[in-house]
Amino acid sequence: IYKIAGKYILIDSLYPDVHNYCSGYRTRSHISPDLCVKISQDDIDYERSKSEAYFSDGWLEISAVHRKIAEAMPKYNTFLIHGSALCVEDSAFMFTAPSGTGKSTHTKLWRDFLGERVIMVNDDKPLVKIHEDYAEIFGTPFCGKEGLNSDTSAILKAICILERAEQNHITQITFREAYPELFRQTYRPSDKNILAKILGLLDSLGQFVKFYRLGCNMNLDAAVLAYNAMKG
């Protein structure tokens, strides 16, 4: 049983890989799980059909587990946004953009700038929970190739859309302006009912979080600029 985003999840797998991958979230608590994820060979075959490269069944099972968790979490007012998230002094900031833009590179600059004040929440697939009056972001074991994540959570203060630029500049934008990129980076399942729930949660996010657009050249000055603008 693993505790992810505040929920106890039992993972019933065919291979051991996923248990090694998620070991940092394993709990010894004798508690009934909120969610049971059971993987079949059909689930693994589906992940292979979506992949452009060859992966072992054990590795594909990790993707299958991740997909099932992402599709079950909306009933707990929690959904997945693709991005790199970090926490500074109890406030979380997330950077989102298409793959290859430089999200991980930019959050590394924050770590270089702020040192031990920074906790990496998740470098690729954090979960966001919508509460009555705030949004909370959680680390998950599903964190991209660098393996940067922590079993932690924090109030999500701001989301920044990252773009490459020769000169660093940052602007606060409206939720409406941010929405197209947020929509692209939000996990969208094929089940229309789950998708409708996720889109409702995405709309609620706009009430609690500030949004920015950052053009950056991946120098340390970009992190200094972004931090000073976003911390408030």
C-alpha positions in Angstrom: 0.0 0.0 0.0 1.3 3.4 -0.9 0.2 6.9 0.2 0.1 9.2 -2.8 -1.6 12.6 -2.7 -3.1 11.8 0.7 -4.8 8.6 -0.4 -3.9 5.0 0.4 -3.5 3.1 -2.8 -3.1 -0.7 -3.0 -1.1 -1.7 -6.1 -1.6 -5.3 -7.3 1.0 -5.8 -10.0 2.3 -8.5 -12.2 6.0 -7.4 -11.9 8.1 -6.0 -9.1 9.4 -2.9 -11.0 6.5 -0.6 -9.9 7.1 -1.4 -6.2 10.7 -0.5 -6.5 9.8 2.7 -8.4 7.2 3.8 -5.7 9.2 2.6 -2.7 9.5 6.1 -1.3 5.7 6.3 -0.9 5.2 2.9 0.7 3.3 2.9 4.0 3.4 0.3 6.8 0.0 1.5 8.1 -2.5 -1.2 8.6 -5.3 0.7 6.9 -7.9 -0.1 4.3 -6.9 1.4 1.0 -8.9 4.2 -0.6 -8.1 2.8 -4.0 -7.1 -0.5 -5.4 -5.1 -0.6 -8.7 -4.9 -4.0 -10.3 -2.9 -4.4 -13.5 -3.6 -7.0 -16.2 -1.6 -8.0 -19.2 -4.2 -6.0 -21.3 -3.2 -2.9 -19.4 0.5 -3.5 -20.2 -0.3 -4.2 -23.9 -2.2 -0.9 -24.1 0.8 1.0 -22.8 3.0 -0.7 -25.4 0.5 0.4 -28.1 1.0 4.0 -26.9 4.8 3.9 -26.8 7.1 4.7 -29.7 10.0 2.8 -28.2 10.5 -0.7 -26.8 10.2 -1.1 -23.0 10.0 -4.2 -20.8 6.6 -5.3 -19.5 7.7 -4.3 -16.0 8.5 -0.8 -17.1 5.3 -0.4 -19.0 3.4 -1.6 -15.9 4.6 1.5 -14.1 2.9 3.6 -16.9 -0.2 1.5 -16.5 -0.3 2.1 -12.7 0.3 5.8 -13.2 -2.6 6.0 -15.8 -5.0 4.2 -13.5 -4.1 6.5 -10.5 -4.5 9.6 -12.7 -7.9 8.5 -13.8 -9.1 7.6 -10.3 -7.9 10.7 -8.5 -10.5 13.2 -9.9 -13.2 11.7 -7.6 -11.0 13.0 -4.8 -10.9 16.5 -6.4 -7.3 15.8 -7.5 -5.9 15.9 -11.0 -2.5 15.7 -12.8 -0.8 18.6 -14.6 2.5 18.0 -16.5 5.1 20.3 -15.0 8.0 20.8 -12.7 7.0 21.9 -9.2 9.1 23.1 -6.3 8.4 24.4 -2.8 10.1 27.4 -1.1 9.2 28.3 2.5 5.9 26.4 2.4 4.7 27.9 -0.9 4.8 25.8 -4.1 5.5 27.1 -7.6 5.0 25.1 -10.8 6.5 25.6 -14.3 4.6 24.1 -17.2 5.4 24.0 -20.9 5.7 21.4 -23.7 8.4 18.8 -23.3 11.8 20.0 -24.1 11.2 23.6 -23.3 13.4 23.6 -20.3 11.2 23.2 -17.2 13.7 20.9 -15.4 16.6 23.2 -16.3 14.8 26.2 -15.0 13.9 24.6 -11.6 17.5 23.5 -11.3 18.4 27.2 -11.5 16.1 27.8 -8.6 18.0 25.2 -6.6 21.3 26.7 -7.6 20.0 30.2 -6.5 18.1 29.2 -3.3 20.0 26.1 -2.2 18.5 24.2 0.7 15.5 26.5 0.8 14.1 24.6 -2.2 12.3 21.2 -2.0 11.6 19.6 -5.3 7.9 18.4 -5.2 7.9 16.7 -8.5 9.8 17.2 -11.8 7.2 15.9 -14.2 3.8 14.7 -13.0 2.6 16.3 -9.7 -1.0 16.0 -8.5 -3.1 19.0 -7.6 -5.9 18.8 -5.2 -8.6 21.5 -5.1 -9.8 22.4 -1.6 -12.6 24.7 -0.7 -10.4 27.8 -0.6 -6.9 26.7 -1.9 -5.1 24.4 -4.2 -2.5 21.9 -2.9 0.2 20.2 -4.9 1.6 16.8 -4.1 4.8 14.9 -5.0 4.3 11.6 -6.7 6.8 8.8 -7.6 6.0 9.4 -11.3 8.6 12.1 -11.9 10.5 11.9 -15.2 13.9 10.7 -16.1 15.8 12.7 -13.4 13.9 11.1 -10.6 13.3 14.3 -8.7 10.3 14.1 -6.3 9.5 14.1 -2.7 6.7 12.7 -0.6 5.5 16.1 0.4 2.8 18.7 -0.4 2.3 22.5 -0.2 -0.1 25.2 -1.1 0.2 26.0 -4.8 0.8 29.7 -5.0 1.6 30.2 -8.7 1.9 28.5 -12.1 4.3 29.8 -14.7 4.1 29.1 -18.4 7.7 28.8 -19.6 9.0 30.0 -22.9 12.5 30.3 -24.4 13.7 33.9 -25.0 17.0 35.7 -25.5 16.1 38.2 -22.8 14.5 37.3 -19.5 11.1 38.8 -18.8 8.1 37.8 -16.7 4.4 39.0 -16.8 1.5 38.1 -14.6 -1.4 36.9 -16.8 -5.0 36.0 -16.3 -6.3 32.4 -15.9 -8.0 32.9 -19.3 -4.7 33.7 -20.9 -3.0 30.7 -19.2 -5.9 28.3 -19.9 -4.8 27.0 -23.4 -1.4 25.8 -22.2 -2.9 24.5 -18.9 -5.4 22.5 -20.9 -2.7 21.0 -23.1 -0.6 20.0 -20.1 -3.5 18.5 -18.0 -4.0 14.8 -18.2 -7.1 14.1 -20.2 -8.6 10.6 -20.2 -10.8 9.1 -22.8 -13.7 8.6 -20.4 -15.9 11.7 -20.9 -17.2 11.7 -17.3 -13.8 11.7 -15.8 -12.7 14.4 -18.3 -15.6 16.6 -17.4 -14.6 16.3 -13.7 -11.0 17.2 -14.5 -12.0 20.2 -16.5 -14.2 21.4 -13.6 -11.2 21.1 -11.3 -9.1 23.0 -13.7 -11.6 25.8 -13.8 -11.5 25.9 -9.9 -7.8 26.2 -10.0 -8.1 29.6 -11.5 -9.7 30.9 -8.3 -6.8 30.1 -6.1 -3.5 30.4 -8.1 -1.7 33.3 -9.8 -0.5 32.8 -13.3 2.7 34.0 -15.0 4.4 33.8 -18.4 8.2 33.7 -18.3 10.5 34.1 -21.2 13.9 33.0 -20.1 17.4 32.2 -21.5 18.2 29.5 -18.9 20.8 31.7 -17.0 20.7 32.1 -13.3 19.2 35.6 -13.7 16.1 33.9 -15.0 15.5 32.1 -11.7 16.2 35.3 -9.7 13.7 37.2 -11.8 11.0 34.5 -11.6 11.4 34.1 -7.8 11.2 37.7 -7.0 8.1 38.2 -9.2 6.2 35.1 -8.1 6.9 35.0 -4.4 4.7 38.1 -3.9 
